[in-house]
Amino acid sequence: MLGGGILLAPSLVLGTRVLMQGPDHLGTAVPILLMLLVLDRARERWWVPVVVGVLLTLAQVSDVLATFAGAAAVAVACGVRVFLDMVRRQRPLKSAGYDLSLGLAAVVSIGLAHLLLWGINAAGGFYMRPPKNGLGLAPLSTLPTHAWETGYNLLILFGADFFGQHTVIGVVLALLHLTGVALALWGLLIGLSGFFGRGADRVVQVLVASTVIILAAGIFGNYMSEVVGAHEIVTVLPFCAVLAGRLLGGGLVKARLAPLLAVGLACYLGALAYNDTQPVQAPLHMDLADWLEAHHLTTGLAPYWESNITSLDSGGRVRLAPLKPGGASANPYESDSAWFDPAVSRANFVVTVSAPPSDAALVTPGDVRAQFGPPARTYHFEEYTVMVYDYNLLTRLQVPSLGGF
């Protein structure tokens, strides 16, 4: 009940946006949690490392985040167990064989995932690009900013982002969710304190290792930013919820705090119901899809966000192939190479956007003119500029090699 209650977290403003509009990283937690369920419930048999390796491999094929939140965490946790067993018992192979096989399965899964991704791409399937900003360390001067951004993003994930609320009730509900943050942090600290202890729970160790790895990557890595960065550390929410339920639930019940927990759960359910009754906003870029279709503009180019959302909103009746920042090159991410092949496809207009500033800077009207020349016609609709040309723009577009798709 405790873990499930913490997961009733999305706030009205940013939490729902992060968890529901970008569910791919959140979905990555599902096969990892399934793997942990196998570790928790299955006896120590030879087939368990095989199942663990298969689940981790499949998770990594769909999302590189699983390498750090899953495979690396299992390898670290089992490596620590093997090391401690060698030091304390001095019977390394016999006593640590099971954990050693689990750790090896995790490491092997990383190589298998890369091999499968290479095979899928070689067979004409999708391409899994490397992380946009690389895996290196950020400059030391950015650490205070990244630490603040990581902390703020955690508040967003747990529904406690009271800074981002615009109403009194929103602030009250966000402050209420600070209880979940405190319980999750408490569970994580207990897990950390017993990480190297005798008889440590293997599942708890994996959850702790995963959470620490993801948070450390957020603070010391290159990709952290407010709001958007919450999407990258989203597995912290379900994993800390499990830690809280696993390590705190029994103790809170023994302390006769179950009624208080029930009241808190009721408040969380009330917050969720309140959020669900608020007016539903029209999907982003829906107006653009309708406007383009009404003007018989059905195949064009656009920055990444406008391209995929508009194509989806129109049910494929309008297809906007994505451009890289600057507008000169095709963006292979989640794209089909045929969309950029002038022999089989056509694009005769480009859409740019004036707001928000982060999106507007990706491809500007000036970028479009520099790459494709002056347009035959230009339309302005809401925050969009639609530049129409009399030739196939794909003939002037830089397209990556097929290996990039």
Secondary structure, DSSP 8 states (H G I E B T S, - for coil): -HHHHHT----TTHHHHHHHHSTHHHHHHHHHHHHHHHHHHS-S-THHHHHHHHHHHHHHHH-THHIIIIIHHHHHHHHHHHHHHHHHHS-HHHHHHHHHHHHHHHHHHHHHHHHHHHHHHHTT-------TT-SS---GGGHHHHHHHHHHHHHHHTT--GGG--SHHHHHHHHHTHHHHHHHHHHHHHHHHTTTSTT--HHHHHHHHHHHHHHHHHHHSS---TTGGGGGGTTHHHHHHHHHHHHHHHHHHHTT-HHHHHHHHHHHHHHHHHHHTS-----TTHHHHHHHHHTT--EEEEEHHHHHHHHHHTTTSSEEEEE-TTSSBB--TT--GGGG-TTT----EEEEE-SSHHHHTTS-HHHHHHHH-S-SEEEEETTEEEEE-SS-GGGGSB---GGG-
